[in-house]
Amino acid sequence: VQLVESGGGLVQPGGSLRLACAASGFTFSWYGMTWYRQTPGKERESVASISSTGGSTIYADSVKGRFTISRDNDKNMVYLQMNSLTPEDTAVYYCNAGGALGRYWGQGTQVTVSS
């Protein structure tokens, strides 16, 4: 199992970023996927989840209306479109398949929101 996150960077408050996660080593279309984020000294928190077919999504209250999770099962990719970013969104972002694959994590991608 391999998960490779990309798309992070430095962005000003109010800006946007689109994160991507490339998954391999498992049958991607069988698994719901979740984006998590973590800041130093804090536990990793769930940001957004999407069902295996993409038909259902769930968002943390802190990102609802600003972030959109999507997936492309043909490409084994999951995305996180992040709009109206604030400094509180600064974190390392990870994708995860959960369930029996929950122990597999990528290296994450750093998102820094700062002026």
Secondary structure, 3 states (H helix, E strand, C coil): CEEEEECCEEECCCCCEEEEEEEECCCHHHCCEEEEEECCCCCCEEEEEECCCCCCEEECCCCCCCEEEEEECCCCEEEEEECCCCHHHCEEEEEECCHHHCCCCCCCEEEEECC
